[in-house]
Amino acid sequence: MAFIRTIPAAEASGEVLAMYERQAGFWGYLPDYAKVFCHRPEVMERWGRMLAAIKRPVDARRLELVTFVAAYELKHSGCSLAHGQKLATLIGHDAVIALANGQDSDVLSDAEKDIVRFARRIARDASRITSGEVEALREKHGLSDGEIFDIAAIAASRSFFTKLLDALGSEPDADYMKLEDRLRRALTVGRPIASAASEKLGEAASPD
């Protein structure tokens, strides 16, 4: 339960209700994080636009790899569970658990391993990244400056979202209890999964 008062779905109207419906339409239930934005639904909308712009030039594998690693380093259970689950469909449960344990995996290319290290460093302390680390991505793996920007933007944007939610007490949704036990335990790195079932709403087009 959030540390701030939030608007229940049954009492929502206008922009808040529209935001709730978009989120519920994507997830099948109203995620706890959406309620945190109830006092500023315009922030959720703008975050969604920025996220869409950041994601647009990046393939799904790299997007989920960088997002998961950043979320895990930031110790946010909700994003680690959500994106770890998605990443597991692309590289397997064992590889995701290895990443959660700070290990490399043979399913990753050499370039992906260095991208993971770069993303971890961004999440931990971006002020300590050197020009040499960026140059290595360019020279060793042939990444363009645009691709390097994309990686940094994905990791840095996750910091905004996770820190906002953790600061206000948002919990990972109870639906994550349905995940395979070993994966769920490995990815619950911060706040524990909520015990109360999530609210349900009608379907809508797409999430923010």
LUMVEX-591118 format. One record per atom (N, C-alpha, C): residue in three letters; x, z, y. Coordinates in steps of 0.02 Angstrom, whole numbers, plus 32768, in hexadecimal, padded with zeros to 4 digits. Layout:
BEGIN
ALAXZY ...
***
This chain:
BEGIN
MET802A80007FC4 MET800080008000 MET802C8000803E ALA801B7FD6806E ALA80437FD080AB ALA8042801180D4 PHE8076801B80FB PHE807C80568125 PHE805080518163 ILE803B80148175 ILE800F800A81AD ILE7FC87FFE8194 ARG7F96800A81BF ARG7F517FFB81AC ARG7F487FAF81A9 THR7F297F988174 THR7F1C7F50816D THR7ED17F448167 ILE7EBE7F068173 ILE7E777EF48172 ILE7E627EE0812C PRO7E337F03810D PRO7E1B7EF080CA PRO7DFC7EAA80CB ALA7E007E888094 ALA7DE57E458090 ALA7D9C7E4380A4 ALA7D757E758090 ALA7D2D7E76809E ALA7D1E7E7D80E8 GLU7D4F7E958110 GLU7D447E9E8157 GLU7D677E698181 ALA7D8B7E3B8161 ALA7DB17E098186 ALA7D847DD381A2 SER7D987DB881DB SER7D737D8181FA SER7DA47D568220 GLY7D8D7D1C8237 GLY7DB57CF18262 GLY7DF77CDD8243 GLU7E2D7CE1826B GLU7E6F7CCB8254 GLU7E887CF58219 VAL7E777D358219 VAL7E8D7D6081E2 VAL7E6D7D4A81A1 LEU7E2D7D3F81A1 LEU7E0A7D288165 LEU7E257CE4814E ALA7E317CB7817D ALA7E4C7C76816B ALA7E907C7D814A MET7EBA7CA88164 MET7EFC7CB48147 MET7EF57CD28102 TYR7EC97D0480FA TYR7EBE7D2280B9 TYR7EA77CEE8086 GLU7E7B7CC2809B GLU7E5F7C8F806D GLU7E957C5E8057 ARG7EC17C4B8086 ARG7EF87C1E8073 ARG7F257C3E803F GLN7F367C7D804A GLN7F627CA0801C GLN7F417CA97FD8 ALA7F027CBE7FD8 ALA7EDE7CCA7F99 ALA7ED37C887F74 GLY7ECA7C527F99 GLY7EC17C117F79 GLY7EFE7BFB7F53 PHE7F397C0F7F6A PHE7F767BFD7F47 PHE7F857C2B7F0C TRP7F7E7C6C7F17 TRP7F927C9D7EE5 TRP7F5B7CAE7EB3 GLY7F1C7CA27EC6 GLY7EE57CB77E9B GLY7ECD7CFE7EAA TYR7EED7D1E7ED9 TYR7EDD7D627EF0 TYR7EFC7D6A7F35 LEU7EE97D9E7F58 LEU7F057DAA7F9B LEU7F457DD37F93 PRO7F7F7DB57F9F PRO7FBD7DDA7F97 PRO7FC57E107FCC ASP7FE57E467FB8 ASP7FED7E7F7FE5 ASP80127E6C8024 TYR80437E3F801F TYR806A7E2D805A TYR803F7E0D8090 ALA80097DE9807C ALA7FDF7DC880AE ALA7FBD7DFB80DB LYS7FAC7E3580C0 LYS7F897E6880E7 LYS7FB67E83811F VAL7FF77E848114 VAL80257E9C8147 VAL80207E718186 PHE800F7E31817D PHE800B7E0281B6 PHE7FC77E0381D8 CYS7F997E2F81C3 CYS7F547E2B81DB CYS7F4F7E368226 HIS7F7D7E5C8244 HIS7F7A7E69828C HIS7F9A7E3082B5 ARG7FC17E058293 ARG7FE17DCD82B3 ARG7FDF7D908285 PRO7FA37D768278 PRO7F9E7D3D8249 PRO7FC37CFF8263 GLU7FCD7CFB82A5 GLU7FF17CC282C1 GLU803A7CC382AC VAL80557CFE829E VAL809A7D028286 VAL80A07CE58240 MET806F7CF58216 MET806E7CD881D3 MET806A7C8C81D7 GLU80407C738203 GLU80397C2A820B GLU807B7C0A821F ARG809D7C298250 ARG80DC7C0C8268 ARG81147C148235 TRP81137C4C8211 TRP81437C5581DB TRP81387C1E81A6 GLY80FA7C108197 GLY80EB7BDB8166 GLY81057B97817C ARG80FD7B8981BD ARG81157B4981D7 ARG81617B4481D3 MET81837B7A81E6 MET81CB7B7B81E3 MET81E37B74819B LEU81C37B99816E LEU81D77B968128 LEU81CE7B50810C ALA81977B30811D ALA818A7AEC8106 ALA81C17ABC811F ALA81D67AC5815D ALA820A7A9A8179 ALA824D7AA68156 ILE825C7AE58147 ILE829A7AF68125 ILE829B7ADA80DE LYS82627ADD80BC LYS825D7AC88076 LYS825E7A7C806E ARG82477A5880A1 ARG82387A118099 ARG827279E8807D PRO82B079F08096 PRO82E679C5807D PRO830879DD803E VAL82F17A148020 VAL83157A347FE9 VAL82EF7A2B7FA7 ASP83127A1B7F71 ASP82F17A157F31 ASP82DE7A597F16 ALA82AE7A5B7EE8 ALA82907A9A7ED1 ALA82C47AC77EB1 ARG82F27AAC7E8B ARG83237AD67E68 ARG834F7AFB7E99 ARG836A7AD77ECA ARG83967AF87EFB ARG836E7B297F26 LEU83317B167F39 LEU83077B427F61 LEU82FB7B847F3E GLU82E77B827EFF GLU82D77BBF7EDA GLU83177BE77ECB LEU834D7BC57EBE LEU838D7BE67EB0 LEU83A37C0F7EEC VAL83A57BF07F26 VAL83BB7C137F62 VAL838A7C497F77 THR83497C3A7F74 THR83177C6B7F87 THR831A7CA87F5B PHE831F7C9D7F19 PHE83227CD67EEC PHE835F7D017EF8 VAL83987CE27EFC VAL83D67D087F06 VAL83D47D317F46 ALA83BC7D127F7C ALA83B77D367FBB ALA83867D707FB6 ALA834B7D637F99 ALA83197D987F92 ALA83337DD27F68 TYR83577DC27F33 TYR83717DF77F08 TYR83A67E207F2D GLU83D27DFF7F51 GLU84067E227F77 GLU83E67E4E7FAD LEU83AE7E387FC8 LEU838B7E5E7FFC LEU835F7E957FDE LYS83607E9A7F9B LYS833D7ECE7F76 LYS82F27ECE7F82 HIS82D67E927F84 HIS828D7E8C7F8C HIS826E7E787F4A SER82497EA77F2C SER822D7E9B7EEA SER81FC7E617EEA GLY81CF7E5E7F1B GLY819A7E2B7F1B GLY81B67DE57F1A CYS81E57DD67F47 CYS82037D937F49 CYS82307D867F0D SER82537DB97EF6 SER827D7DB17EBA SER82527DA07E7D LEU82197DC17E77 LEU81EC7DB37E3F LEU81CD7D6E7E45 ALA81B47D5D7E80 ALA81927D1D7E8A ALA81C27CE37E80 HIS81FC7CE67EA0 HIS822A7CAD7E9C HIS82557CAF7E5D GLY82617CEB7E42 GLY82837CEE7E02 GLY82587CCF7DCB GLN82177CDB7DCF GLN81E87CBD7D9E GLN81E97C717DA4 LYS81E87C577DE1 LYS81EA7C0F7DEA LYS822C7BF27DD2 LEU82637C147DE4 LEU82A57BFC7DD0 LEU82AD7BFC7D84 ALA828E7C2D7D63 ALA82937C317D1A ALA82757BF37CF9 THR82447BD47D18 THR82277B977CFB THR82577B5C7D01 LEU82897B637D2C LEU82B87B2C7D37 LEU82FB7B377D13 ILE83107B767D0D ILE83527B837CEE ILE834F7BB47CB4 GLY83157BD27CA7 GLY830D7C007C6F GLY83127C497C83 HIS82F27C747C5B HIS82F17CBC7C69 HIS83377CDA7C67 ASP835F7CC77C35 ASP83A17CE57C2D ASP83CD7CD77C6A ALA83C97C9A7C84 ALA83F27C897CBE ALA83DD7CB07CFC VAL839C7CBA7D04 VAL83837CE07D3E VAL83997D297D38 ILE83957D457CFD ILE83A97D8B7CF4 ILE83F47D927CFF ALA841B7D607CE9 ALA84637D617CF6 ALA84717D617D41 LEU844D7D387D67 LEU84557D377DAF LEU84437D7A7DCE ALA840E7D997DB5 ALA83F97DDA7DCE ALA842F7E0E7DC1 ASN84567E057D8C ASN848C7E337D7B ASN84CE7E217D9C GLY84CC7DEF7DC9 GLY85077DDB7DEE GLY85377DB07DC6 GLN851D7D917D91 GLN85477D687D65 GLN85387D1E7D6F ASP85687CF47D5C ASP855D7CAC7D5B ASP85397C997D1B SER851F7C5D7D19 SER84FF7C437CDD SER85187BFD7CCF ASP851F7BEC7C8F ASP85377BAA7C7C ASP85057B737C8E VAL84C77B857C9B VAL84967B517CAC VAL849E7B3A7CF4 LEU84C67B5E7D1C LEU84D27B4A7D61 LEU85107B1E7D66 SER850D7AEC7D91 SER85477AC37D9E SER857A7AEB7DC7 ASP85B77AD27DCC ASP85E97AF47DF5 ASP85D27AF87E3E ALA85B27AC37E56 ALA85997AC47E9B ALA85647AFA7EA3 GLU85367B007E72 GLU85017B327E76 GLU851E7B797E75 LYS85537B837E4E LYS85727BC57E4C LYS858E7BD97E90 ASP85AD7BA87EB2 ASP85C87BB77EF5 ASP85907BBE7F28 ILE855A7B997F20 ILE85207BA17F4C ILE85037BE77F44 VAL84FE7BFF7F06 VAL84E67C437EF9 VAL85127C767F1D ARG85537C6E7F17 ARG85817C9E7F38 ARG85777C9C7F84 PHE856F7C617F9F PHE85647C5A7FE7 PHE85227C7B7FFC ALA84ED7C707FD5 ALA84AD7C8F7FE5 ALA84B07CDB7FE0 ARG84D37CF47FAE ARG84DB7D3D7FA8 ARG84FD7D597FE6 ARG85317D377FFC ARG85577D4F8035 ARG852D7D4E8075 ILE85037D1C807C ILE84D67D1980B6 ILE84A87D5680B6 ALA848A7D65807D ALA845B7D9C8078 ALA847E7DE08083 ARG84BB7DE6806A ARG84DF7E26806F ARG84F97E3380B5 ASP851E7E0280CF ASP853C7E0B8112 ASP85577DC78129 ALA852C7DA2814B ALA853F7D5E8161 ALA85787D5F8193 SER85847D9781B4 SER85BA7D9A81E6 SER85FF7D9581C6 ARG86037D9E8185 ARG86447D9C8162 ARG86537D598142 ILE86257D2A8149 ILE86317CE6812E ILE86657CC38159 THR86927CA08138 THR86C87C7D815C THR86BB7C32815E SER86DE7C10818B SER86DA7BC7818D SER86F37BA8814D GLY87237BCB812C GLY873E7BB180EE GLY870A7BAD80B7 GLU86DC7BDD80B5 GLU86A77BDD8082 GLU86787BA1808C VAL86697B9480CA VAL863F7B5A80D9 VAL86647B1980CB GLU86A37B1880DC GLU86CC7ADC80D0 GLU86D17ACD8085 ALA86D57B02805C ALA86D97AF88014 ALA869B7AD77FF8 LEU86617AE98012 LEU86237AC97FFC LEU86247A7F800D ARG86407A708046 ARG86447A2A805E ARG86787A028036 GLU86B47A1D8031 GLU86EB79F88014 GLU86EB79F97FC7 LYS86DC7A327FAA LYS86DF7A397F61 LYS86A27A1A7F40 HIS86687A207F5F HIS862A7A0B7F3E HIS860779D27F62 GLY862079BC7F9A GLY860379837FBD GLY85C279907FE0 LEU85B479D07FEF LEU857679E08013 LEU857D79C9805C SER854779AD8075 SER8547799980BC SER853B79D680E8 ASP854979CF8128 ASP853C7A068156 ASP84F17A168157 GLY84C779E38150 GLY847F79EF814E GLY846C7A198111 GLU848A7A0B80D8 GLU847B7A31809B GLU84927A7980A2 ILE84CC7A8280C1 ILE84E57AC680CB ILE84B77AEC80FB PHE849F7ACA812E PHE846E7AE9815B PHE84307AFE8134 ASP84187AD38108 ASP83DC7AE280E1 ASP83E57B2280B8 ILE841E7B288097 ILE842B7B63806E ILE842B7BA28099 ALA844E7B9E80D1 ALA84517BD880FE ALA840C7BEA811A ALA83E57BB7812A ALA83A17BC38145 ALA83747BE28111 ILE83787BCC80D3 ILE834E7BE8809E ILE835E7C328095 ALA839F7C42808F ALA83B37C878084 ALA83A37CB380C0 ALA83B17C9A80FD ALA83A67CC28139 ALA835C7CCE8145 SER83327C9D8139 SER82EB7CA58144 SER82CD7CD98115 ARG82E97CDE80DA ARG82CF7D1080AA ARG82DB7D5680C4 SER830F7D5F80EC SER831D7DA08109 SER82E57DB68138 PHE82CB7D888161 PHE82947D98818D PHE82587DB18165 PHE82457D8A8134 PHE82077D99810F PHE820D7DDA80E7 THR82447DE180C2 THR824A7E1C8098 THR82527E5D80C0 LYS82787E5A80F5 LYS82837E97811D LYS82437EAC8141 LEU821C7E7B8158 LEU81DC7E8B8177 LEU81AE7EAE8145 LEU81A87E92810A LEU817B7EAE80D9 LEU81927EF380C1 ASP81D27EFA80B3 ASP81EB7F3B809D ASP81E57F7080D3 ALA81F07F5D8112 ALA81EB7F8D8149 ALA81A57FA88150 LEU81737F80813C LEU812D7F958144 LEU810D7FAA8102 GLY81367FB180CE GLY811D7FCE808F GLY80F77FA18061 SER80FA7F5F806B SER80D67F32803F SER80F27F377FF8 GLU80C57F367FC6 GLU80D97F3E7F80 GLU80D27EFC7F5A PRO80FB7EF17F27 PRO80F17EB87EFB PRO80AC7EBE7ED8 ASP808A7E877ED1 ASP80467E897EB6 ASP80457E9B7E6C ALA800F7EBC7E58 ALA80077ED47E13 ALA80097E9B7DE1 ASP7FF97E5E7DF6 ASP7FFA7E257DC8 ASP80407E197DAB TYR80747E317DCC TYR80B87E277DB1 TYR80C37E4F7D71 MET80977E7F7D63 MET809D7EA37D24 MET80927E757CE8 LYS80767E3A7CF4 LYS80697E0B7CBE LYS80A87DE57CA9 LEU80DD7DE97CD1 LEU811B7DC77CC1 LEU813A7DE47C81 GLU81607DBA7C5E GLU81867DD17C24 GLU81AE7E0F7C37 ASP81AD7E417C0C ASP81C67E837C1D ASP820F7E837C34 ARG823A7E607C11 ARG82817E607C22 ARG828D7E417C66 LEU826A7E0B7C74 LEU82717DE97CB5 LEU82557E157CEC ARG821B7E337CE0 ARG81FC7E5D7D13 ARG82297E987D26 ARG82457EB97CF5 ARG826F7EF37D03 ARG82AF7EDE7D28 ALA82CA7EA57D16 ALA83087E8E7D36 ALA82FD7E7C7D80 LEU82C17E637D90 LEU82B47E497DD3 LEU82927E7C7E01 THR827E7EB57DE7 THR82617EE97E12 THR829B7F127E2E VAL82B67EF77E64 VAL82F57F117E7F VAL82EA7F437EB9 GLY82AF7F427ED7 GLY82A17F6E7F10 GLY82627F977F04 ARG822F7F8D7F2D ARG81F17FB37F24 ARG81D17FA47EE1 PRO81B37FD77EC2 PRO81927FCC7E81 PRO81537FA37E88 ILE813E7F867E52 ILE81017F5D7E50 ILE80C47F8B7E5B ALA80947F737E82 ALA80587F9A7E91 ALA80317FA87E51 SER80107FE17E50 SER7FE77FF27E16 SER7F9F7FDA7E1F ALA7F887FD57E5C ALA7F437FC07E69 ALA7F3D7F747E65 ALA7F067F5C7E49 ALA7EFA7F147E43 ALA7EF07EF57E88 SER7F057EB67E8E SER7EFF7E927ECE SER7EB67E7D7EDB GLU7EA67E777F1B GLU7E637E5F7F2E GLU7E5C7E167F1E LYS7E1F7E007F11 LYS7E107DBA7F03 LYS7DEA7D9C7F3C LEU7DF77D5C7F4A LEU7DD27D387F7E LEU7DC37CF27F62 GLY7D9C7CCC7F89 GLY7D8D7C887F77 GLY7DCA7C5B7F7C GLU7DC87C227F5D GLU7E007BF47F5E GLU7E067BD27FA2 ALA7E447BBD7FB1 ALA7E517B977FEE ALA7E887B657FE0 ALA7E9A7B3E8013 ALA7EC57B048008 ALA7F0D7B157FF5 SER7F317B3A801E SER7F787B448013 SER7F907B828037 PRO7FCA7B9E8022 PRO7FE27BDB8042 PRO80087BCD8081 ASP80137C0080AB ASP80417BFA80E4 ASP80877BFD80CA 
***
